[in-house]
Amino acid sequence: MRYVHSFLCFTLGSLFIASGLLKLFPIEPFEYNFVRLGMANWLTAPIISRSLIGLEVGLGLFLSLQFYLKRFTLWATLFLLIFFSIYLVYQLLTEGNSGNCGCFGTFLEMTPLESLIKNMMMIGAVVWLIITKQEPFLRLEENKIIKRVVLLGCISASFILPYALNIPEFISQNQFDKNQINYPLDLTQLYNSLDAPATDVRRGKHILSLMSLRCEHCKTAAFKMAIIFKRHPEMPFYNLYKGNAEKNLATFFAFTHAEAIPYSMYNTQDFITLSGGELPAIYWLEDGNVVRTSGYIDLEEQEIINWLNEP
């Protein structure tokens, strides 16, 4: 029984560590979910997401090492699993059982219901560990020196790693170029095509984005834009997608929730020319001129609003 207890602790701990680390790369889908569901804003979401990841990694280490099991670790694990389960239930009620819940990042996509079932199984395992009250195979806390080293190491990993491995946007965003470029974007071929957009982005202010349906960074950009568009439906977004719409468009929208943003499929060689070979290509257009370019990191909601309100 004692060996089963230890094996279960190690397995649960490994799942927590893997879940936390896999969310970091990329972290944006997990991060943006808190904004999309109204549980955070653009400033607090990076902090909340990394804090939860740190907590997962820390508890995973405590579980794997069977550290403070009876006094802290098992109960903290139970409460964290309950918190994540409540979050998943909320997501199911508000968004339905679609898209990726983000429990294992983009490495292993799971629907909210699948993840909720996983959590129920893990809660059952934790409850069993609490009820059986087995002595841990490892007793690291009995040695004061080892206890301090393990405690310091786990706490450091929990609070430092998520920020060190993936720096939050509000710290790193000043690296990105926001130069006023002011050159005309040649959209002649787009508007001479049979499927020309109903929206004329050559008149007034628009944000035109070129994305591939299979590009992970494009999905992240579209996800962020969908959140902004839901909060501000007046945003003049227009997306041009390249790819097999029949095969990949539904999957793209299931992940990004960007189906409400006006778009066109644009599978021509001109797509490569317009994007400059880098995706996603996000252009801030004013009367057909590119006045700024963005990546998804520095596409800021308030900056767009300020720009639109400029005379």
Backbone hydrogen bonds in HBPLUS format (Angstrom, degrees):
<---DONOR---> <-ACCEPTOR-->    atom                        ^
c    i                          cat <-CA-CA->   ^        H-A-AA   ^      H-
h    n   atom  resd res      DA  || num        DHA   H-A  angle D-A-AA Bond
n    s   type  num  typ     dist DA aas  dist angle  dist       angle   num
A0005-HIS N   A0001-MET O   2.90 MM   4  6.12 157.8  1.95 149.3 155.5     1
A0006-SER N   A0002-ARG O   3.02 MM   4  6.27 156.7  2.07 142.9 148.4     2
A0007-PHE N   A0003-TYR O   2.88 MM   4  6.06 161.3  1.91 148.5 153.8     3
A0008-LEU N   A0004-VAL O   2.92 MM   4  6.08 157.7  1.97 149.9 155.7     4
A0009-CYS N   A0005-HIS O   3.02 MM   4  6.28 155.3  2.09 145.8 152.6     5
A0010-PHE N   A0006-SER O   2.97 MM   4  6.20 160.6  2.00 150.5 155.5     6
A0011-THR N   A0007-PHE O   2.91 MM   4  6.11 156.4  1.97 146.9 153.7     7
A0012-LEU N   A0008-LEU O   2.93 MM   4  6.09 169.4  1.94 152.0 154.7     8
A0013-GLY N   A0009-CYS O   2.89 MM   4  5.98 159.0  1.93 145.8 152.6     9
A0014-SER N   A0010-PHE O   2.89 MM   4  6.04 155.9  1.95 145.8 152.0    10
A0015-LEU N   A0011-THR O   3.04 MM   4  6.29 153.4  2.11 146.8 153.7    11
A0016-PHE N   A0012-LEU O   3.03 MM   4  6.33 156.0  2.09 149.7 155.8    12
A0017-ILE N   A0013-GLY O   2.97 MM   4  6.24 162.8  2.00 152.5 157.0    13
A0018-ALA N   A0014-SER O   2.88 MM   4  6.00 167.8  1.89 150.2 154.2    14
A0019-SER N   A0015-LEU O   2.85 MM   4  5.89 159.2  1.89 144.5 151.2    15
A0020-GLY N   A0016-PHE O   2.96 MM   4  6.12 159.0  2.01 147.2 152.4    16
A0021-LEU N   A0017-ILE O   2.97 MM   4  6.17 176.8  1.97 159.0 159.5    17
A0022-LEU N   A0018-ALA O   2.92 MM   4  5.86 160.9  1.96 150.1 155.7    18
A0023-LYS N   A0020-GLY O   3.27 MM   3  5.44 134.8  2.49  98.4 110.0    19
A0024-LEU N   A0021-LEU O   3.14 MM   3  5.40 147.1  2.25 103.5 112.9    20
A0031-GLU N   A0027-ILE O   2.90 MM   4  6.03 163.1  1.93 157.5 162.8    21
A0032-TYR N   A0028-GLU O   2.70 MM   4  5.75 170.8  1.70 163.7 164.6    22
A0033-ASN N   A0029-PRO O   3.22 MM   4  6.23 138.5  2.40 134.8 143.9    23
A0034-PHE N   A0031-GLU O   3.28 MM   3  5.93 139.9  2.45 112.3 119.7    24
A0035-VAL N   A0032-TYR O   3.03 MM   3  5.18 123.4  2.36  99.5 114.0    25
A0036-ARG N   A0032-TYR O   2.85 MM   4  6.14 164.3  1.87 157.9 162.8    26
A0037-LEU N   A0033-ASN O   2.97 MM   4  6.08 153.3  2.04 148.7 154.1    27
A0039-MET N   A0034-PHE O   2.75 MM   5  5.00 140.6  1.91 163.5 168.5    28
A0040-ALA N   A0034-PHE O   3.12 MM   6  5.34 119.9  2.50 127.7 121.6    29
A0038-GLY N   A0035-VAL O   3.01 MM   3  5.05 157.9  2.06 105.1 111.7    30
A0045-ALA N   A0041-ASN O   2.90 MM   4  5.75 156.8  1.95 158.0 162.6    31
A0047-ILE N   A0044-THR O   3.08 MM   3  5.28 121.2  2.44 103.0 117.7    32
A0048-ILE N   A0044-THR O   2.88 MM   4  6.10 170.4  1.89 166.8 169.5    33
A0049-SER N   A0045-ALA O   2.92 MM   4  5.92 171.0  1.93 154.3 157.3    34
A0050-ARG N   A0046-PRO O   3.23 MM   4  6.15 160.5  2.27 133.1 138.6    35
A0051-SER N   A0047-ILE O   2.88 MM   4  5.97 149.9  1.98 146.5 155.7    36
A0052-LEU N   A0048-ILE O   2.96 MM   4  6.19 158.0  2.01 152.3 157.4    37
A0053-ILE N   A0049-SER O   3.00 MM   4  6.23 155.3  2.06 144.0 151.3    38
A0054-GLY N   A0050-ARG O   2.83 MM   4  5.98 159.3  1.88 144.2 150.1    39
A0055-LEU N   A0051-SER O   2.90 MM   4  6.12 151.5  1.98 142.7 150.8    40
A0056-GLU N   A0052-LEU O   2.90 MM   4  6.15 154.8  1.96 146.4 153.0    41
A0057-VAL N   A0053-ILE O   2.92 MM   4  6.22 165.4  1.94 155.4 158.5    42
A0058-GLY N   A0054-GLY O   2.86 MM   4  6.00 164.4  1.88 149.4 154.3    43
A0059-LEU N   A0055-LEU O   2.90 MM   4  6.02 168.3  1.92 150.4 153.7    44
A0060-GLY N   A0056-GLU O   2.82 MM   4  5.93 150.4  1.90 144.6 154.2    45
A0061-LEU N   A0057-VAL O   2.93 MM   4  6.21 151.5  2.01 148.6 155.3    46
A0062-PHE N   A0058-GLY O   2.97 MM   4  6.26 162.9  1.99 150.4 155.3    47
A0063-LEU N   A0059-LEU O   2.79 MM   4  5.97 158.7  1.84 151.2 156.7    48
A0064-SER N   A0060-GLY O   2.94 MM   4  6.07 166.6  1.96 146.5 150.6    49
A0065-LEU N   A0061-LEU O   2.95 MM   4  6.07 154.3  2.02 149.6 156.2    50
A0066-GLN N   A0062-PHE O   2.90 MM   4  5.73 104.2  2.49 130.3 147.3    51
A0067-PHE N   A0062-PHE O   2.81 MM   5  4.86 167.4  1.83 148.1 151.5    52
A0066-GLN N   A0063-LEU O   3.03 MM   3  4.83 151.6  2.12  98.3 107.2    53
A0072-PHE N   A0068-TYR O   2.99 MM   4  5.57 151.3  2.08 144.7 150.2    54
A0073-THR N   A0068-TYR O   2.84 MM   5  5.72 152.9  1.91 144.1 148.3    55
A0074-LEU N   A0069-LEU O   3.15 MM   5  5.41 168.4  2.17 135.3 138.8    56
A0076-ALA N   A0072-PHE O   2.88 MM   4  5.96 163.4  1.91 164.4 170.0    57
A0077-THR N   A0073-THR O   2.87 MM   4  6.00 155.5  1.93 149.6 156.8    58
A0078-LEU N   A0074-LEU O   2.97 MM   4  6.16 154.6  2.04 142.3 149.0    59
A0079-PHE N   A0075-TRP O   3.02 MM   4  6.28 163.2  2.05 150.5 154.1    60
A0080-LEU N   A0076-ALA O   2.94 MM   4  6.13 154.9  2.01 146.3 153.4    61
A0081-LEU N   A0077-THR O   2.98 MM   4  6.15 160.3  2.02 150.7 155.6    62
A0082-ILE N   A0078-LEU O   2.98 MM   4  6.22 153.4  2.06 146.5 154.2    63
A0083-PHE N   A0079-PHE O   2.90 MM   4  6.12 154.5  1.96 144.3 151.3    64
A0084-PHE N   A0080-LEU O   2.92 MM   4  6.22 165.6  1.94 153.1 155.9    65
A0085-SER N   A0081-LEU O   2.91 MM   4  6.05 148.8  2.01 140.9 150.2    66
A0086-ILE N   A0082-ILE O   2.90 MM   4  6.17 153.9  1.97 150.4 156.7    67
A0087-TYR N   A0083-PHE O   3.01 MM   4  6.30 157.7  2.07 149.7 156.0    68
A0088-LEU N   A0084-PHE O   2.92 MM   4  6.21 150.1  2.01 143.3 151.4    69
A0089-VAL N   A0085-SER O   2.88 MM   4  6.16 154.3  1.95 148.8 155.7    70
A0090-TYR N   A0086-ILE O   2.92 MM   4  6.16 159.6  1.97 149.5 155.0    71
A0091-GLN N   A0087-TYR O   2.93 MM   4  6.20 151.0  2.02 142.7 151.0    72
A0092-LEU N   A0088-LEU O   2.84 MM   4  6.09 152.5  1.91 146.2 153.8    73
A0093-LEU N   A0089-VAL O   2.92 MM   4  6.18 157.3  1.97 151.2 156.8    74
A0094-THR N   A0090-TYR O   2.97 MM   4  6.10 151.7  2.06 146.9 154.3    75
A0095-GLU N   A0091-GLN O   2.76 MM   4  5.43 156.0  1.82 144.1 151.3    76
A0096-GLY N   A0092-LEU O   2.94 MM   4  4.37 134.8  2.15 109.8 120.1    77
A0101-CYS N   A0110-MET O   2.82 MM   9  5.95 168.3  1.84 176.4 178.7    78
A0105-GLY N   A0102-GLY O   3.17 MM   3  4.52 164.6  2.20 102.5 100.1    79
A0115-SER N   A0111-THR O   2.99 MM   4  6.25 163.5  2.02 160.0 164.7    80
A0116-LEU N   A0112-PRO O   2.86 MM   4  6.03 147.6  1.97 143.2 152.7    81
A0117-ILE N   A0113-LEU O   3.00 MM   4  6.26 156.5  2.05 151.2 156.1    82
A0118-LYS N   A0114-GLU O   3.05 MM   4  6.35 157.4  2.10 144.5 150.9    83
A0119-ASN N   A0115-SER O   2.90 MM   4  6.17 155.7  1.96 147.7 154.1    84
A0120-MET N   A0116-LEU O   2.96 MM   4  6.24 151.0  2.04 146.1 153.9    85
A0121-MET N   A0117-ILE O   3.09 MM   4  6.41 152.3  2.17 148.7 155.4    86
A0122-MET N   A0118-LYS O   3.00 MM   4  6.32 155.1  2.06 148.0 155.2    87
A0123-ILE N   A0119-ASN O   2.75 MM   4  5.98 155.3  1.81 151.3 158.4    88
A0124-GLY N   A0120-MET O   2.99 MM   4  6.17 154.1  2.06 140.6 147.4    89
A0125-ALA N   A0121-MET O   3.06 MM   4  6.36 150.4  2.15 142.4 150.0    90
A0126-VAL N   A0122-MET O   2.93 MM   4  6.22 157.4  1.98 150.1 156.0    91
A0127-VAL N   A0123-ILE O   2.88 MM   4  6.09 163.7  1.91 154.6 158.9    92
A0128-TRP N   A0124-GLY O   3.01 MM   4  6.18 154.8  2.07 142.4 149.5    93
A0129-LEU N   A0125-ALA O   3.01 MM   4  6.29 153.3  2.08 144.3 151.4    94
A0130-ILE N   A0126-VAL O   2.94 MM   4  6.26 150.0  2.03 148.6 157.1    95
A0131-ILE N   A0127-VAL O   2.91 MM   4  6.14 160.8  1.95 152.7 157.6    96
A0132-THR N   A0128-TRP O   2.95 MM   4  6.05 165.4  1.97 154.2 157.8    97
A0142-GLU N   A0139-ARG O   3.22 MM   3  5.80 162.1  2.26 113.0 118.5    98
A0143-ASN N   A0140-LEU O   3.30 MM   3  5.97 158.6  2.35 116.8 121.3    99
A0147-LYS N   A0143-ASN O   2.77 MM   4  5.86 158.3  1.82 157.6 165.2   100
A0148-ARG N   A0144-LYS O   3.04 MM   4  6.20 157.3  2.09 144.4 149.0   101
A0149-VAL N   A0145-ILE O   3.03 MM   4  6.31 161.5  2.06 151.2 156.4   102
A0150-VAL N   A0146-ILE O   2.87 MM   4  6.00 171.2  1.88 157.3 159.7   103
A0151-LEU N   A0147-LYS O   2.87 MM   4  5.92 161.4  1.91 146.1 152.3   104
A0152-LEU N   A0148-ARG O   2.90 MM   4  5.97 165.8  1.92 147.5 151.5   105
A0153-GLY N   A0149-VAL O   2.88 MM   4  6.01 158.7  1.92 146.9 153.6   106
A0154-CYS N   A0150-VAL O   2.88 MM   4  6.02 164.9  1.91 153.5 157.1   107
A0155-ILE N   A0151-LEU O   3.01 MM   4  6.12 165.6  2.03 149.2 153.7   108
A0156-SER N   A0152-LEU O   2.92 MM   4  5.97 158.4  1.97 145.0 151.6   109
A0157-ALA N   A0153-GLY O   2.96 MM   4  6.09 160.9  2.00 145.6 151.1   110
A0158-SER N   A0154-CYS O   2.93 MM   4  6.10 151.1  2.02 144.1 152.3   111
A0159-PHE N   A0155-ILE O   3.06 MM   4  6.25 161.6  2.10 153.1 155.9   112
A0160-ILE N   A0156-SER O   2.87 MM   4  5.58 156.2  1.92 150.5 156.8   113
A0163-TYR N   A0160-ILE O   3.13 MM   3  5.60 125.7  2.43 112.5 125.5   114
A0164-ALA N   A0160-ILE O   2.84 MM   4  5.91 156.1  1.89 159.1 166.5   115
A0165-LEU N   A0161-LEU O   2.80 MM   4  5.68 171.1  1.81 161.0 162.1   116
A0171-ILE N   A0168-PRO O   3.10 MM   3  5.56 153.0  2.18 111.1 119.3   117
A0172-SER N   A0168-PRO O   3.10 MM   4  6.36 162.5  2.13 154.2 159.6   118
A0173-GLN N   A0169-GLU O   2.70 MM   4  5.22 145.5  1.82 158.9 158.9   119
A0175-GLN N   A0172-SER O   3.06 MM   3  5.96 168.5  2.07 130.0 132.4   120
A0176-PHE N   A0173-GLN O   3.13 MM   3  5.78 157.0  2.18 118.5 123.7   121
A0181-ILE N   A0291-VAL O   3.30 MM 110  4.97 144.8  2.44  97.4 105.7   122
A0182-ASN N   A0290-VAL O   2.50 MM 108  5.03 119.8  1.85 140.0 158.3   123
A0183-TYR N   A0290-VAL O   3.24 MM 107  5.30 139.4  2.41 125.2 134.2   124
A0290-VAL N   A0183-TYR O   2.68 MM 107  5.30 167.1  1.69 157.5 152.7   125
A0185-LEU N   A0288-GLY O   3.02 MM 103  6.04 170.2  2.03 172.0 168.8   126
A0191-TYR N   A0187-LEU O   3.15 MM   4  6.45 160.4  2.19 157.3 161.2   127
A0192-ASN N   A0188-THR O   2.95 MM   4  6.08 120.6  2.32 141.9 158.1   128
A0192-ASN N   A0189-GLN O   3.35 MM   3  5.02 142.6  2.50  90.4 100.8   129
A0203-ARG N   A0200-ASP O   3.33 MM   3  6.01 165.1  2.35 118.1 119.6   130
A0287-ASP N   A0204-GLY O   2.80 MM  83  4.82 166.1  1.82 133.7 136.4   131
A0206-HIS N   A0285-LEU O   2.92 MM  79  5.13 155.2  1.98 140.6 146.7   132
A0285-LEU N   A0206-HIS O   2.71 MM  79  5.13 164.0  1.74 166.5 168.6   133
A0207-ILE N   A0236-PRO O   2.95 MM  29  6.12 165.2  1.97 148.0 148.9   134
A0238-TYR N   A0207-ILE O   2.95 MM  31  6.22 143.9  2.08 162.3 155.4   135
A0208-LEU N   A0283-TYR O   2.87 MM  75  5.18 143.8  2.00 154.5 157.6   136
A0283-TYR N   A0208-LEU O   2.76 MM  75  5.18 173.2  1.77 160.0 159.2   137
A0209-SER N   A0238-TYR O   2.92 MM  29  6.36 158.0  1.97 155.1 161.7   138
A0240-LEU N   A0209-SER O   2.72 MM  31  6.05 164.3  1.74 169.4 174.2   139
A0210-LEU N   A0281-ALA O   2.82 MM  71  5.12 157.2  1.87 146.1 153.9   140
A0281-ALA N   A0210-LEU O   3.11 MM  71  5.12 159.3  2.15 142.3 148.0   141
A0211-MET N   A0240-LEU O   2.88 MM  29  6.24 164.3  1.91 166.5 170.3   142
A0242-LYS N   A0211-MET O   2.88 MM  31  6.31 145.4  2.00 151.1 160.4   143
A0215-CYS N   A0212-SER O   3.26 MM   3  5.25 168.1  2.27 106.9 110.5   144
A0213-LEU N   A0242-LYS O   3.04 MM  29  6.19 161.8  2.08 159.4 160.1   145
A0219-LYS N   A0215-CYS O   3.02 MM   4  6.36 150.2  2.11 147.3 155.4   146
A0220-THR N   A0216-GLU O   3.07 MM   4  6.38 154.9  2.13 145.4 151.7   147
A0221-ALA N   A0217-HIS O   2.94 MM   4  6.18 157.0  1.99 145.2 151.4   148
A0222-ALA N   A0218-CYS O   2.86 MM   4  6.07 164.6  1.88 153.0 157.0   149
A0223-PHE N   A0219-LYS O   2.88 MM   4  6.02 150.1  1.97 144.5 153.1   150
A0224-LYS N   A0220-THR O   3.04 MM   4  6.31 159.9  2.08 148.6 152.7   151
A0225-MET N   A0221-ALA O   2.92 MM   4  6.18 161.0  1.95 151.1 156.9   152
A0226-ALA N   A0222-ALA O   2.84 MM   4  5.98 148.2  1.94 143.4 152.0   153
A0227-ILE N   A0223-PHE O   3.19 MM   4  6.51 149.1  2.29 144.2 151.3   154
A0228-ILE N   A0224-LYS O   3.13 MM   4  6.47 162.5  2.16 150.8 155.0   155
A0229-PHE N   A0225-MET O   2.79 MM   4  5.97 160.4  1.82 151.2 157.3   156
A0230-LYS N   A0226-ALA O   2.93 MM   4  6.03 148.2  2.03 141.0 148.9   157
A0231-ARG N   A0227-ILE O   3.16 MM   4  6.40 149.3  2.26 143.6 151.1   158
A0232-HIS N   A0228-ILE O   2.78 MM   4  5.95 138.4  1.95 144.2 157.5   159
A0235-MET N   A0232-HIS O   2.99 MM   3  5.78 169.0  2.01 129.4 131.2   160
A0237-PHE N   A0235-MET O   2.89 MM   2  5.68 139.3  2.06 101.3  91.3   161
A0239-ASN N   A0262-PRO O   3.05 MM  23  6.44 164.3  2.07 147.9 152.1   162
A0264-SER N   A0239-ASN O   2.99 MM  25  6.54 143.0  2.13 155.5 167.0   163
A0241-TYR N   A0264-SER O   2.89 MM  23  6.27 165.3  1.91 158.7 163.5   164
A0266-TYR N   A0241-TYR O   2.71 MM  25  5.73 164.3  1.74 163.9 162.1   165
A0248-ASN N   A0244-ASN O   2.77 MM   4  5.74 166.2  1.79 163.7 168.2   166
A0249-LEU N   A0245-ALA O   3.06 MM   4  4.60 152.4  2.14 118.5 124.9   167
A0252-PHE N   A0248-ASN O   2.96 MM   4  6.12 156.3  2.02 151.4 158.6   168
A0253-PHE N   A0249-LEU O   2.94 MM   4  6.20 160.6  1.97 154.0 158.2   169
A0254-ALA N   A0250-ALA O   2.89 MM   4  6.06 147.3  2.00 142.9 152.6   170
A0255-PHE N   A0251-THR O   3.17 MM   4  6.39 145.9  2.30 143.6 150.7   171
A0256-THR N   A0252-PHE O   2.98 MM   4  6.14 163.4  2.01 149.6 154.8   172
A0257-HIS N   A0253-PHE O   2.75 MM   4  4.99 155.4  1.81 135.0 140.9   173
A0261-ILE N   A0258-ALA O   3.14 MM   3  5.66 153.0  2.22 114.7 121.9   174
A0271-PHE N   A0268-THR O   3.11 MM   3  5.53 149.8  2.20 106.2 114.2   175
A0272-ILE N   A0269-GLN O   3.14 MM   3  5.62 128.4  2.41 108.8 119.1   176
A0274-LEU N   A0270-ASP O   2.83 MM   4  6.05 165.8  1.85 157.0 160.0   177
A0275-SER N   A0271-PHE O   2.99 MM   4  6.13 156.1  2.05 146.3 152.7   178
A0276-GLY N   A0272-ILE O   3.12 MM   4  6.12 127.5  2.41 137.3 149.2   179
A0276-GLY N   A0273-THR O   3.29 MM   3  5.30 140.5  2.46  95.9 106.8   180
A0278-GLU N   A0275-SER O   3.49 MM   3  5.86 172.6  2.50 110.0 111.3   181
A0294-SER N   A0282-ILE O   2.98 MM  12  5.26 150.6  2.06 144.2 150.6   182
A0284-TRP N   A0292-ARG O   2.85 MM   8  5.09 170.6  1.86 159.0 156.2   183
A0291-VAL N   A0284-TRP O   2.87 MM   7  5.73 165.9  1.89 172.9 176.2   184
A0286-GLU N   A0289-ASN O   2.88 MM   3  5.21 153.0  1.95 142.4 150.8   185
A0289-ASN N   A0286-GLU O   3.13 MM   3  5.21 165.3  2.15 108.4 112.3   186
A0304-ILE N   A0300-GLU O   3.08 MM   4  6.38 153.8  2.15 153.8 160.8   187
A0305-ILE N   A0301-GLU O   3.11 MM   4  6.44 162.1  2.15 151.3 156.0   188
A0306-ASN N   A0302-GLN O   2.91 MM   4  6.14 161.6  1.95 149.1 154.0   189
A0307-TRP N   A0303-GLU O   2.92 MM   4  6.08 156.7  1.98 145.0 151.3   190
A0308-LEU N   A0304-ILE O   2.88 MM   4  6.14 160.0  1.92 155.0 160.0   191
A0309-ASN N   A0305-ILE O   3.07 MM   4  6.26 142.0  2.22 143.7 153.7   192
A0310-GLU N   A0307-TRP O   3.18 MM   3  5.25 153.5  2.26 100.3 108.4   193
